Amino acid sequence: MSQDNLIKLQCTETGDINYYSRKNKKKNPEKLELKKFSKRLRRHTIHREMKK
């Protein structure tokens, strides 16, 4: 698959980049926000899509 669809998910509390995902940027232009597990904090936090 193309690397154009690859996005990074950054923790809003620690600033760590913990996850990578894919999305169709033409169909979903808004930034993605997911609740994911942060290893440093050992709890679920909000992770936002960031620039490449």
N, CA, C and O atoms as CSV, one atom per row, in Angstrom:
chain,resi,resn,atom,element,x,y,z
A,1,MET,N,N,0.824,-1.188,0.000
A,1,MET,CA,C,0.000,0.000,0.000
A,1,MET,C,C,0.868,1.252,0.000
A,1,MET,O,O,2.056,1.215,0.321
A,2,SER,N,N,0.251,2.333,-0.362
A,2,SER,CA,C,0.954,3.604,-0.477
A,2,SER,C,C,1.231,4.225,0.891
A,2,SER,O,O,0.453,4.058,1.830
A,3,GLN,N,N,2.330,4.932,0.986
A,3,GLN,CA,C,2.671,5.624,2.220
A,3,GLN,C,C,1.891,6.936,2.350
A,3,GLN,O,O,1.934,7.573,3.403
A,4,ASP,N,N,1.180,7.347,1.297
A,4,ASP,CA,C,0.404,8.588,1.352
A,4,ASP,C,C,-0.740,8.494,2.347
A,4,ASP,O,O,-1.148,9.513,2.905
A,5,ASN,N,N,-1.267,7.300,2.584
A,5,ASN,CA,C,-2.401,7.120,3.474
A,5,ASN,C,C,-1.982,6.928,4.925
A,5,ASN,O,O,-2.841,6.830,5.801
A,6,LEU,N,N,-0.689,6.872,5.197
A,6,LEU,CA,C,-0.189,6.615,6.536
A,6,LEU,C,C,-0.255,7.876,7.391
A,6,LEU,O,O,0.147,8.952,6.948
A,7,ILE,N,N,-0.770,7.740,8.635
A,7,ILE,CA,C,-0.838,8.859,9.566
A,7,ILE,C,C,-0.218,8.440,10.896
A,7,ILE,O,O,-0.168,7.253,11.217
A,8,LYS,N,N,0.252,9.418,11.664
A,8,LYS,CA,C,0.801,9.184,12.993
A,8,LYS,C,C,-0.226,9.630,14.019
A,8,LYS,O,O,-0.902,10.641,13.828
A,9,LEU,N,N,-0.345,8.875,15.116
A,9,LEU,CA,C,-1.231,9.258,16.212
A,9,LEU,C,C,-0.374,9.632,17.419
A,9,LEU,O,O,0.404,8.820,17.920
A,10,GLN,N,N,-0.532,10.876,17.875
A,10,GLN,CA,C,0.273,11.421,18.956
A,10,GLN,C,C,-0.583,11.597,20.207
A,10,GLN,O,O,-1.711,12.084,20.126
A,11,CYS,N,N,-0.055,11.203,21.355
A,11,CYS,CA,C,-0.745,11.357,22.635
A,11,CYS,C,C,-0.847,12.839,22.972
A,11,CYS,O,O,0.132,13.573,22.842
A,12,THR,N,N,-2.028,13.284,23.405
A,12,THR,CA,C,-2.228,14.699,23.721
A,12,THR,C,C,-1.600,15.074,25.059
A,12,THR,O,O,-1.301,16.247,25.286
A,13,GLU,N,N,-1.394,14.109,25.946
A,13,GLU,CA,C,-0.874,14.427,27.277
A,13,GLU,C,C,0.651,14.333,27.361
A,13,GLU,O,O,1.279,15.178,27.998
A,14,THR,N,N,1.255,13.326,26.731
A,14,THR,CA,C,2.708,13.159,26.813
A,14,THR,C,C,3.430,13.644,25.567
A,14,THR,O,O,4.611,13.981,25.641
A,15,GLY,N,N,2.754,13.689,24.426
A,15,GLY,CA,C,3.380,14.103,23.176
A,15,GLY,C,C,4.095,12.972,22.459
A,15,GLY,O,O,4.743,13.196,21.437
A,16,ASP,N,N,3.984,11.755,22.987
A,16,ASP,CA,C,4.617,10.593,22.359
A,16,ASP,C,C,3.837,10.151,21.130
A,16,ASP,O,O,2.610,10.252,21.095
A,17,ILE,N,N,4.552,9.662,20.122
A,17,ILE,CA,C,3.925,9.077,18.938
A,17,ILE,C,C,3.890,7.573,19.177
A,17,ILE,O,O,4.907,6.892,19.045
A,18,ASN,N,N,2.717,7.060,19.528
A,18,ASN,CA,C,2.586,5.667,19.930
A,18,ASN,C,C,2.024,4.765,18.840
A,18,ASN,O,O,2.297,3.564,18.841
A,19,TYR,N,N,1.251,5.308,17.918
A,19,TYR,CA,C,0.546,4.476,16.951
A,19,TYR,C,C,0.637,5.058,15.548
A,19,TYR,O,O,0.793,6.265,15.366
A,20,TYR,N,N,0.536,4.174,14.565
A,20,TYR,CA,C,0.437,4.537,13.154
A,20,TYR,C,C,-0.823,3.902,12.601
A,20,TYR,O,O,-1.192,2.800,13.008
A,21,SER,N,N,-1.489,4.582,11.679
A,21,SER,CA,C,-2.718,4.060,11.098
A,21,SER,C,C,-2.821,4.546,9.658
A,21,SER,O,O,-1.968,5.297,9.185
A,22,ARG,N,N,-3.853,4.120,8.977
A,22,ARG,CA,C,-4.115,4.553,7.610
A,22,ARG,C,C,-5.500,5.160,7.527
A,22,ARG,O,O,-6.412,4.753,8.248
A,23,LYS,N,N,-5.656,6.143,6.638
A,23,LYS,CA,C,-6.975,6.726,6.411
A,23,LYS,C,C,-7.035,7.310,5.016
A,23,LYS,O,O,-6.014,7.687,4.440
A,24,ASN,N,N,-8.225,7.378,4.488
A,24,ASN,CA,C,-8.464,7.997,3.196
A,24,ASN,C,C,-8.656,9.491,3.423
A,24,ASN,O,O,-9.686,9.914,3.948
A,25,LYS,N,N,-7.671,10.290,3.031
A,25,LYS,CA,C,-7.685,11.718,3.319
A,25,LYS,C,C,-8.684,12.486,2.456
A,25,LYS,O,O,-9.079,13.596,2.814
A,26,LYS,N,N,-9.097,11.914,1.330
A,26,LYS,CA,C,-10.086,12.585,0.484
A,26,LYS,C,C,-11.489,12.449,1.067
A,26,LYS,O,O,-12.275,13.394,1.001
A,27,LYS,N,N,-11.812,11.301,1.632
A,27,LYS,CA,C,-13.141,11.083,2.211
A,27,LYS,C,C,-13.267,11.647,3.617
A,27,LYS,O,O,-14.355,12.051,4.027
A,28,ASN,N,N,-12.162,11.681,4.364
A,28,ASN,CA,C,-12.163,12.176,5.747
A,28,ASN,C,C,-11.082,13.242,5.914
A,28,ASN,O,O,-9.992,12.928,6.392
A,29,PRO,N,N,-11.351,14.494,5.533
A,29,PRO,CA,C,-10.314,15.518,5.622
A,29,PRO,C,C,-10.032,15.993,7.054
A,29,PRO,O,O,-8.960,16.543,7.309
A,30,GLU,N,N,-10.969,15.792,7.999
A,30,GLU,CA,C,-10.754,16.259,9.367
A,30,GLU,C,C,-9.753,15.361,10.105
A,30,GLU,O,O,-9.531,14.213,9.721
A,31,LYS,N,N,-9.161,15.902,11.157
A,31,LYS,CA,C,-8.160,15.161,11.931
A,31,LYS,C,C,-8.835,14.049,12.729
A,31,LYS,O,O,-9.934,14.217,13.257
A,32,LEU,N,N,-8.156,12.923,12.800
A,32,LEU,CA,C,-8.669,11.754,13.500
A,32,LEU,C,C,-8.296,11.831,14.975
A,32,LEU,O,O,-7.165,12.180,15.312
A,33,GLU,N,N,-9.253,11.504,15.869
A,33,GLU,CA,C,-9.015,11.442,17.306
A,33,GLU,C,C,-9.522,10.108,17.817
A,33,GLU,O,O,-10.676,9.745,17.589
A,34,LEU,N,N,-8.656,9.375,18.510
A,34,LEU,CA,C,-9.032,8.078,19.054
A,34,LEU,C,C,-8.549,7.972,20.488
A,34,LEU,O,O,-7.544,8.578,20.858
A,35,LYS,N,N,-9.264,7.200,21.296
A,35,LYS,CA,C,-8.785,6.883,22.639
A,35,LYS,C,C,-7.954,5.625,22.540
A,35,LYS,O,O,-8.467,4.557,22.209
A,36,LYS,N,N,-6.665,5.751,22.826
A,36,LYS,CA,C,-5.737,4.624,22.742
A,36,LYS,C,C,-4.966,4.531,24.055
A,36,LYS,O,O,-4.970,5.463,24.859
A,37,PHE,N,N,-4.303,3.390,24.261
A,37,PHE,CA,C,-3.548,3.159,25.481
A,37,PHE,C,C,-2.175,3.816,25.390
A,37,PHE,O,O,-1.452,3.625,24.413
A,38,SER,N,N,-1.825,4.586,26.407
A,38,SER,CA,C,-0.505,5.209,26.501
A,38,SER,C,C,0.363,4.368,27.428
A,38,SER,O,O,0.014,4.160,28.590
A,39,LYS,N,N,1.498,3.882,26.913
A,39,LYS,CA,C,2.367,3.023,27.707
A,39,LYS,C,C,3.019,3.786,28.858
A,39,LYS,O,O,3.208,3.235,29.942
A,40,ARG,N,N,3.360,5.049,28.622
A,40,ARG,CA,C,4.027,5.828,29.659
A,40,ARG,C,C,3.096,6.112,30.842
A,40,ARG,O,O,3.507,6.004,31.997
A,41,LEU,N,N,1.835,6.476,30.548
A,41,LEU,CA,C,0.883,6.809,31.604
A,41,LEU,C,C,0.110,5.593,32.123
A,41,LEU,O,O,-0.529,5.656,33.174
A,42,ARG,N,N,0.175,4.493,31.378
A,42,ARG,CA,C,-0.519,3.244,31.720
A,42,ARG,C,C,-2.029,3.432,31.848
A,42,ARG,O,O,-2.662,2.879,32.747
A,43,ARG,N,N,-2.590,4.218,30.941
A,43,ARG,CA,C,-4.047,4.395,30.874
A,43,ARG,C,C,-4.417,4.881,29.477
A,43,ARG,O,O,-3.551,5.245,28.680
A,44,HIS,N,N,-5.713,4.879,29.197
A,44,HIS,CA,C,-6.197,5.322,27.899
A,44,HIS,C,C,-6.249,6.851,27.856
A,44,HIS,O,O,-6.761,7.493,28.774
A,45,THR,N,N,-5.713,7.418,26.779
A,45,THR,CA,C,-5.728,8.863,26.562
A,45,THR,C,C,-6.153,9.137,25.126
A,45,THR,O,O,-6.224,8.224,24.303
A,46,ILE,N,N,-6.430,10.384,24.839
A,46,ILE,CA,C,-6.808,10.782,23.477
A,46,ILE,C,C,-5.548,10.926,22.637
A,46,ILE,O,O,-4.592,11.589,23.039
A,47,HIS,N,N,-5.557,10.301,21.473
A,47,HIS,CA,C,-4.465,10.410,20.501
A,47,HIS,C,C,-5.007,11.094,19.266
A,47,HIS,O,O,-6.059,10.718,18.751
A,48,ARG,N,N,-4.278,12.117,18.783
A,48,ARG,CA,C,-4.700,12.885,17.617
A,48,ARG,C,C,-3.765,12.646,16.451
A,48,ARG,O,O,-2.584,12.344,16.623
A,49,GLU,N,N,-4.313,12.787,15.283
A,49,GLU,CA,C,-3.507,12.710,14.059
A,49,GLU,C,C,-2.589,13.917,13.995
A,49,GLU,O,O,-2.999,15.032,14.316
A,50,MET,N,N,-1.349,13.698,13.582
A,50,MET,CA,C,-0.404,14.795,13.446
A,50,MET,C,C,0.160,14.814,12.037
A,50,MET,O,O,-0.058,13.880,11.265
A,51,LYS,N,N,0.884,15.873,11.699
A,51,LYS,CA,C,1.513,15.985,10.388
A,51,LYS,C,C,2.617,14.966,10.253
A,51,LYS,O,O,3.156,14.484,11.250
A,52,LYS,N,N,2.957,14.635,9.011
A,52,LYS,CA,C,4.037,13.674,8.752
A,52,LYS,C,C,5.369,14.213,9.151
A,52,LYS,O,O,6.382,13.530,8.999
